[in-house]
Amino acid sequence: PLLHSPDLSPVPPAQRTFSAWDMAALWVGLVVSVSSWFLAGGLVDLGMSWQEGILCVLLANTIVLAPMVLMGHAGVKYGVPFPVLARSSFGIRGAILPAVLRGCVAACWFGLNTWLGGAAIHQMAQTLAGGALGGGAASGRPCSARPTCPHSPPALAPSLPPPAPQVVILLRGMEGIRLLEKYSAPVLIALTACLLVWAVGAAGGWGPMLSTPSMFAPGQPQAGRFWPVFLPSLSSQIGYWATLALNIPDFTRCVCVCVISPGRFTFQGGALLTSVVGLVIQPWHLVSSTSAFFNWLIAYSVLLGPIAGILLADYYWVRRRRLDLDALYSTYPSAPYHYRGGWNPAALAALAAGAAPTLPGLLHVLPGTPAPRLCLHLYHAAWFVGFAVGGAVYALLMRRHYRLQ
């Protein structure tokens, strides 16, 4: 009962309901969102031309596609979700650590997207009311710039309606998400086309939209500073999808997940908790500016990068894609994933080693602790560094362990 619940059970192929269209519709729902547009728009705000921005997005998506596909293999083969897969590397109890870290980021994303949705509803209501409502308009500008900025506590009300339908859908589990994405994908594509037509018209045609030069070109204000801006921007783009790269088995197994105690904490309980935490964390701070948004994406990559490296090193290098399915749910001390009291010291050491090179840079960006320039460069590549170091350290420690056995 401590390791098993209906939400965590392996899903046999006969019970998998996601078709190719359902997966495509899910992807449309993930991409066609205000947060993804905010991410792309931030590149222009930093000074990139449209060509440089598209290159950054394309390169980041290509890079993160590899771990996403590799991680999804376990979900297809064994039908297990991310927290159960993590037991193979972190231990049957140690898997709580990566699951909670991933869950905290998920709660933040829930709050952020809910806030953006609320701001959009508020803006539409403002337009219909002729500007009679309070709270101002949605903006990525810092809140200090305007006293009526909607990203401030006095304007919390507009963000409250969206969680209600979201929670209702989540309470139906993966089937609710599948149906929502299936029928909303065509609508999202049509509305995006309409938005593009409006943007082109508002800008005065394609010419003005595509002729804006890069601020890093010769003679421009940031000439010669392209690479110092490009690397952290690339890390931010990867950080955006690094969350899904971890828990993609939840989708490839065609059933969602619940974590913290399976016998007492259901999927529905997780949905309710996420909706509450998502608002408590004050998500408007995450989109107060482009730098704040990008720094948040890089900051959680400090931990999610090493976790992804550890899970992939365990599944492909140590286990050779062979897992003991029964042992993933076993509390017997002799079970292979019990390790030391349910925790794998090698995974904990690898997680610490993967985060260590980028942690000084994180402390510099957040509380302002002094750090050498090298630490800042490592932090701007947090996902790459953590993924490589965490995975390599884990592989070395585990192969040494097996040789001693």
C-alpha positions, 0 to 999 in steps of 0.5 A: 500500500505504501508504493501502489495505488490505481494511479501508479499501477502499470498500464497494460497495452490493452488499456491505453487510450491515447491515439496518434491524434490524441498525442498530436492534440496534446502537443498542440495544447502544450505549444499553443499557449500564452506562456510559450508565446511569452517565452518566444517574445522574450527573445525579441525583447532581449534584442534578437531578430526573428531569424535569431529567435527562431534559431534559438527555439528550434535548436532548444526544441531539437536538443530537448527532444532527445531526452524526451523521447528516450525517457518516454520509452520506459512508459511505453515498454513498462507502462509506469509513470515518472515517480515509479520509474524514478524508484529504479535509480533513487530507490523506492523511498528516494523517488519521493525527492525527484517527484516532489521537486518536479511537483513543485515546479508543476504547481508553479506552472499551474499558477503561472498559466492560471494567472496568464489565463486570468489576465487574458479574461480580464483584458477581454472584459476590460475591452468589452466594458470600455476600460471601466474595470480596474486592474489595468491590462496584461503586460510583461513589464515590471509591476513597479512601472504602473500602480494598476499592474494586473500582476499585483495582489489587488488584481487577484480577482481576475485570476480566480475563475480559470482554476475552477474548470481546470480542476474539474477537468483534472478530477477526471484524470487523464481521460479528462485531459485527453478529451479536452485536448482532442476537441480544443486542438482544432479551435486553438489552431484556428484562433492562432491563425486569426491572431496571426492575421491580426498581428500582421495587420496591426504591424502594417504588413509582413515587412515591418514585422520581419525587417526589425534588425538584431540589436547585436548586429554591427552598429546596433546598441548591443553589438558583439553581445550575441553569444552572452545573451544566446546561451542563457536564452537557449537554456531558458528555452530548454528549461521550458520543456525540461519539465515534460522531459522528466514526466513524459512517461506519464503520457506515454503510459497513457495514465497520469500520476499521483506522488508524496503517499499513494495509499492516501493521496490520490490524483484528485487530491494532487490536482486540488493541492496543485491548484491551491499552491499554484496561486499561493506562490504569487505567480505574477512575479514570474512574469514581471519581466523577461529576465525574471521569467528566463531566470526562473526557467534556468533556476529550476533546471539546476535540479531538473537537469541532474535528475534527467541525467540520472534517470536516463543513465540508470535506464540506458547505461546501468539497466540496459532498458531492463527493469524488474517491474515487481521490484518497483512496487516491493518494500522487501529489503532484498529487493533490487531497488531497496538500496539503503532503507529505500534510498540510493546514495549514488543517486543522491550523490549524483544529484548533489554533484550535478547541481554543485557547479551551477548552484553558486550562479543561482545564489548570485542571481537570486539573493545576490551572493558574489560569484566568479564569472565562470560560475555565471557561465555555468549557471547559464548552461544549468540544464546542460551541466547538470544533465551531463555531470549528474548522469556521468557521476551516477553511471560511474558510481553505479557501475562501480557498485555492480563490480563490487557486488 
